[in-house]
Amino acid sequence: MIGRLRGQVAEIGEEEALIDVMGVGYLVRCGARTLSRLPELGGEVVVHVESQFGEQTGLRLYGFLSREERRAFVMLKDIQGVGPKAALAVLDVLAPP
């Protein structure tokens, strides 16, 4: 699975960013706080990634600017009833220690 991406910010959307890694664009879902801290378009970025694969959704990448944020996301998702969208929302409000 994909654990980290280093490349250029190609696009920034409301819930995701497109990271260009040597000509391949990776669509990475991010929280609003992470998206607001990304460099400008064309800027170099390292994104720590949590990869998920679902039968209906396929491969989804969730991106964070630090390992601690990624780790907190994984811990939050492990709580029963907390999905990826809710975990990202929590991290938008509470930064990991």
Secondary structure in CASP SS format (residue, H / E / C, confidence):
PFRMAT SS
TARGET T0000
AUTHOR 0000-0000-0000
METHOD secondary structure of the structure
MODEL  1
M C 1.00
I C 1.00
G C 1.00
R E 1.00
L E 1.00
R E 1.00
G E 1.00
Q E 1.00
V E 1.00
A E 1.00
E E 1.00
I E 1.00
G C 1.00
E C 1.00
E C 1.00
E E 1.00
A E 1.00
L E 1.00
I E 1.00
D E 1.00
V E 1.00
M C 1.00
G C 1.00
V E 1.00
G E 1.00
Y E 1.00
L E 1.00
V E 1.00
R E 1.00
C C 1.00
G C 1.00
A H 1.00
R H 1.00
T H 1.00
L H 1.00
S H 1.00
R H 1.00
L C 1.00
P C 1.00
E C 1.00
L C 1.00
G C 1.00
G C 1.00
E E 1.00
V E 1.00
V E 1.00
V E 1.00
H E 1.00
V E 1.00
E E 1.00
S E 1.00
Q E 1.00
F E 1.00
G E 1.00
E C 1.00
Q C 1.00
T C 1.00
G E 1.00
L E 1.00
R E 1.00
L E 1.00
Y E 1.00
G E 1.00
F E 1.00
L C 1.00
S C 1.00
R H 1.00
E H 1.00
E H 1.00
R H 1.00
R H 1.00
A H 1.00
F H 1.00
V H 1.00
M H 1.00
L H 1.00
K H 1.00
D C 1.00
I C 1.00
Q C 1.00
G C 1.00
V C 1.00
G C 1.00
P H 1.00
K H 1.00
A H 1.00
A H 1.00
L H 1.00
A H 1.00
V H 1.00
L H 1.00
D H 1.00
V H 1.00
L C 1.00
A C 1.00
P C 1.00
P C 1.00
END
